[in-house]
Amino acid sequence: MTTYPNRDRLVIFDADGTTIDAFHAVEQSFLRHGMALGDLERFQKRRKLFKYLGGLREFPNNLRRQFGKQSRKHLLSTLTEFYRYEASLYPGIESLLRTLLATPDVRIGMVTRNVTMEPEETLSRLFRRHGIDTREFDFLLCLPLREDKTPHFRRTRERYAVNPARAYACGDEYSDYRAAIGAAMCPFVVAYGAEDRLRLKDAFDVPEECIVPSPEEFCSRLLHALDLPSPRNPEQG
């Protein structure tokens, strides 16, 4: 019988599309290079290969402008600068992170495939602008674009000796859901990032109960799962 030496809880966050409004960052970076992504609804419905090439309307121009190593390098540089100085967290995420960081028996951190230059530095600057010091996270892992998160989830959970039933992984893609299940963790899959609710449910068979439609509901449901109170809404007096 497996026993655990503590009653700690673990939350692993994805960065792009879960805590950070990545679509807006990419959209604005594209515009600065004369390209377009289309709207969020169409972006979410595209297959992964074509997400960043645009739809039928945007594809020819985007492909022409992305062709060549220097063009991609300049676009990546623009995206990195946007993340560092302009990109935003989704509503409620800053407050959520503050609450979790202040809770002694909750381990939190990020496992991300962020594609900016020097991603740890990029994310550090972005979160610092929102008053969050990433050095207070228990871990921050930046993986290569195609690397599977599953073994990293499992090793992180084992490193802190957390009961799988008290461990949560939060992301915005089917691969995040699959990694959470593969590491015996409880999945939260948000439907405001890379994939919408219908695509997650119908194309990938993600259970409806695991899908969260908005940042506000994500924060509320995660806090409820952790038996933590939701932040008081200032407008309620």
Backbone torsions as a table, in degrees:
resi	resn	phi	psi	omega
1	MET	NA	131.3	178.6
2	THR	-81.8	129.8	174.8
3	THR	-119.5	155.4	-177.6
4	TYR	-120.1	136.6	-173.4
5	PRO	-77.8	-2.5	-177.4
6	ASN	-148.9	175.4	175.5
7	ARG	-114.2	28.0	179.6
8	ASP	-63.5	154.2	171.8
9	ARG	-115.7	154.5	-175.6
10	LEU	-129.8	133.4	174.0
11	VAL	-127.7	120.9	175.5
12	ILE	-106.4	121.8	179.1
13	PHE	-101.5	145.7	162.1
14	ASP	-85.2	159.8	179.3
15	ALA	-94.4	-70.6	-171.2
16	ASP	-72.0	124.6	177.1
17	GLY	84.0	-6.1	178.1
18	THR	-116.4	-53.2	175.6
19	THR	-105.9	-30.3	-176.9
20	ILE	-109.5	136.6	176.7
21	ASP	-74.9	80.1	-175.1
22	ALA	-70.8	-34.3	-179.0
23	PHE	-58.8	-46.7	-179.9
24	HIS	-61.9	-39.8	179.9
25	ALA	-63.5	-45.4	-180.0
26	VAL	-68.2	-43.3	-179.8
27	GLU	-56.7	-48.8	-178.3
28	GLN	-68.2	-35.7	177.3
29	SER	-66.0	-40.5	176.5
30	PHE	-61.1	-46.3	-177.8
31	LEU	-58.7	-36.0	-179.1
32	ARG	-71.1	-10.0	175.4
33	HIS	-114.9	19.1	176.5
34	GLY	72.9	24.4	179.9
35	MET	-119.3	171.5	-179.9
36	ALA	-142.4	146.8	177.6
37	LEU	-97.1	-20.4	-166.6
38	GLY	84.9	-178.4	-177.0
39	ASP	-81.3	168.0	-176.2
40	LEU	-60.5	-40.6	-178.2
41	GLU	-59.4	-45.3	179.2
42	ARG	-70.2	-38.0	178.5
43	PHE	-57.8	-44.3	-177.4
44	GLN	-65.8	-27.4	-175.8
45	LYS	-85.6	-12.8	-177.8
46	ARG	-74.6	149.0	171.6
47	ARG	-66.4	152.6	-171.1
48	LYS	-54.3	-40.2	-177.5
49	LEU	-58.5	-32.8	-172.4
50	PHE	-104.7	0.1	-174.5
51	LYS	-53.5	-44.6	-173.0
52	TYR	-98.9	10.4	173.0
53	LEU	-102.7	-4.7	179.4
54	GLY	85.1	176.1	176.5
55	GLY	-87.6	-165.5	-177.5
56	LEU	-58.5	-34.2	-179.3
57	ARG	-71.3	-37.3	-173.2
58	GLU	-95.5	-21.0	-169.5
59	PHE	-54.8	-52.3	-174.7
60	PRO	-58.8	-46.6	-179.1
61	ASN	-67.9	-42.5	179.9
62	ASN	-63.0	-43.8	-178.9
63	LEU	-62.3	-42.7	180.0
64	ARG	-62.8	-40.9	-175.9
65	ARG	-79.7	-22.4	178.0
66	GLN	-89.6	-8.8	-176.4
67	PHE	-71.5	125.7	179.1
68	GLY	110.3	140.5	-175.0
69	LYS	-62.1	-41.0	-177.9
70	GLN	-66.9	-38.9	178.7
71	SER	-61.7	-44.8	179.3
72	ARG	-65.9	-36.7	179.2
73	LYS	-64.7	-42.5	178.8
74	HIS	-65.8	-39.1	178.4
75	LEU	-64.6	-43.0	178.7
76	LEU	-63.0	-38.8	177.7
77	SER	-63.4	-42.9	178.1
78	THR	-63.7	-43.6	179.1
79	LEU	-61.3	-42.3	179.2
80	THR	-61.5	-45.6	179.5
81	GLU	-63.6	-39.6	179.8
82	PHE	-63.9	-44.6	177.3
83	TYR	-58.0	-45.1	-173.1
84	ARG	-70.6	-33.2	-170.8
85	TYR	-118.4	-12.3	-175.0
86	GLU	-135.6	-28.1	-174.1
87	ALA	-62.5	153.7	-173.9
88	SER	-123.6	155.6	167.5
89	LEU	-79.2	154.1	175.1
90	TYR	-67.4	156.8	178.9
91	PRO	-55.7	132.4	176.9
92	GLY	90.8	-17.6	-175.4
93	ILE	-67.8	-41.5	179.8
94	GLU	-58.4	-47.9	179.6
95	SER	-63.8	-40.4	178.0
96	LEU	-58.9	-48.8	-178.4
97	LEU	-63.3	-40.0	178.1
98	ARG	-60.8	-42.4	179.4
99	THR	-62.9	-45.6	-178.1
100	LEU	-68.2	-39.5	178.6
101	LEU	-64.3	-27.7	-179.0
102	ALA	-87.5	-2.2	-178.8
103	THR	-99.5	113.1	-169.6
104	PRO	-59.2	-36.0	-173.5
105	ASP	-98.4	19.9	175.2
106	VAL	-113.2	119.3	175.3
107	ARG	-91.1	129.1	178.7
108	ILE	-133.7	155.6	176.7
109	GLY	-178.5	-171.5	-176.5
110	MET	-129.9	141.9	167.4
111	VAL	-125.1	114.5	-170.4
112	THR	-138.2	152.4	172.5
113	ARG	-110.6	38.9	179.0
114	ASN	-54.2	135.4	-171.0
115	VAL	-101.5	8.4	179.8
116	THR	-74.4	168.8	175.3
117	MET	-70.0	138.4	-179.2
118	GLU	43.9	64.7	-170.5
119	PRO	-57.1	-35.0	178.9
120	GLU	-62.0	-43.3	177.8
121	GLU	-67.4	-41.4	179.0
122	THR	-59.8	-49.3	-178.8
123	LEU	-66.9	-36.9	177.6
124	SER	-58.8	-43.9	-179.8
125	ARG	-68.2	-41.3	-179.5
126	LEU	-61.4	-50.5	-178.1
127	PHE	-68.0	-32.5	179.0
128	ARG	-62.3	-36.2	177.7
129	ARG	-62.8	-22.8	178.4
130	HIS	-99.8	13.0	176.9
131	GLY	78.7	17.1	-179.8
132	ILE	-112.0	124.3	178.8
133	ASP	-95.4	111.8	-177.4
134	THR	-64.7	-15.5	176.2
135	ARG	-69.1	-15.0	176.8
136	GLU	-84.0	-12.5	175.0
137	PHE	-66.8	153.0	175.4
138	ASP	-74.0	-23.7	179.2
139	PHE	-162.8	154.0	173.3
140	LEU	-146.6	106.9	-176.7
141	LEU	-112.5	122.7	177.0
142	CYS	-107.7	114.3	-173.5
143	LEU	-102.1	156.8	170.2
144	PRO	-59.2	156.8	-170.3
145	LEU	-55.0	-41.5	-173.6
146	ARG	-100.1	7.4	-176.5
147	GLU	-76.9	137.1	179.8
148	ASP	-72.0	134.6	-179.9
149	LYS	-80.4	-18.1	-171.6
150	THR	-52.3	-53.2	-178.4
151	PRO	-64.5	-29.9	178.3
152	HIS	-70.8	-38.7	174.4
153	PHE	-60.3	-48.7	-176.2
154	ARG	-64.0	-45.3	-179.4
155	ARG	-64.1	-37.4	179.1
156	THR	-65.3	-45.6	178.1
157	ARG	-60.5	-43.2	-179.9
158	GLU	-69.0	-35.8	179.7
159	ARG	-58.5	-39.7	-178.9
160	TYR	-97.2	6.0	176.7
161	ALA	52.8	47.8	-178.5
162	VAL	-96.2	133.3	174.4
163	ASN	-57.9	128.9	-179.3
164	PRO	-53.8	-32.4	179.9
165	ALA	-69.5	-11.8	179.4
166	ARG	-113.0	20.5	-177.5
167	ALA	-121.0	135.9	-175.7
168	TYR	-129.6	139.5	175.4
169	ALA	-123.3	130.4	-171.9
170	CYS	-121.6	124.9	179.7
171	GLY	-152.4	-176.3	-175.8
172	ASP	-124.6	10.4	-179.1
173	GLU	-132.3	160.7	177.6
174	TYR	-57.9	-37.0	-179.9
175	SER	-61.1	-32.0	176.9
176	ASP	-69.0	-41.8	177.0
177	TYR	-61.3	-47.5	-178.9
178	ARG	-61.4	-39.8	179.6
179	ALA	-66.2	-40.6	178.8
180	ALA	-61.9	-48.1	179.4
181	ILE	-62.6	-40.7	-179.9
182	GLY	-64.7	-26.1	179.0
183	ALA	-98.9	11.4	178.3
184	ALA	61.7	36.3	179.7
185	MET	-111.6	162.6	179.1
186	CYS	-83.9	124.6	-175.4
187	PRO	-92.2	141.1	163.8
188	PHE	-118.2	123.6	179.7
189	VAL	-120.2	113.9	-177.4
190	VAL	-85.4	148.2	-175.6
191	ALA	-112.4	26.4	177.6
192	TYR	-116.6	7.7	-178.8
193	GLY	-107.8	-116.4	-173.7
194	ALA	-75.1	-26.6	-176.4
195	GLU	-128.5	144.2	175.8
196	ASP	-90.9	173.7	-174.1
197	ARG	-60.7	-45.3	-176.5
198	LEU	-65.7	-39.8	179.1
199	ARG	-66.1	-43.2	178.4
200	LEU	-60.9	-42.4	-175.3
201	LYS	-78.4	-47.8	-171.8
202	ASP	-85.9	-40.1	-177.9
203	ALA	-83.2	-30.9	-173.1
204	PHE	-118.7	-1.4	177.9
205	ASP	59.7	31.9	173.0
206	VAL	-72.4	127.6	-179.2
207	PRO	-58.5	138.9	-179.3
208	GLU	-52.7	-37.3	-176.3
209	GLU	-66.0	-19.7	-179.6
210	CYS	-90.3	-10.5	-173.6
211	ILE	-94.8	132.3	-178.2
212	VAL	-117.5	124.1	-169.8
213	PRO	-80.1	-21.4	-174.1
214	SER	-144.7	157.9	177.2
215	PRO	-59.1	-39.2	-178.2
216	GLU	-63.7	-44.5	179.1
217	GLU	-68.9	-35.2	176.2
218	PHE	-58.1	-49.6	-179.5
219	CYS	-60.2	-44.7	-178.1
220	SER	-64.2	-44.2	-177.0
221	ARG	-70.4	-36.6	178.7
222	LEU	-67.5	-43.4	178.2
223	LEU	-62.3	-39.0	177.4
224	HIS	-63.1	-42.9	179.6
225	ALA	-62.3	-31.2	-178.8
226	LEU	-91.6	4.7	-177.6
227	ASP	58.5	39.6	177.6
228	LEU	-115.0	144.7	-179.2
229	PRO	-71.5	145.1	174.1
230	SER	-71.6	145.6	178.6
231	PRO	-59.3	144.0	178.6
232	ARG	-70.0	133.1	177.4
233	ASN	-76.8	118.4	-177.3
234	PRO	-57.9	-27.6	-177.8
235	GLU	-72.6	-13.4	-180.0
236	GLN	-85.6	-2.2	177.0
237	GLY	81.8	NA	NA
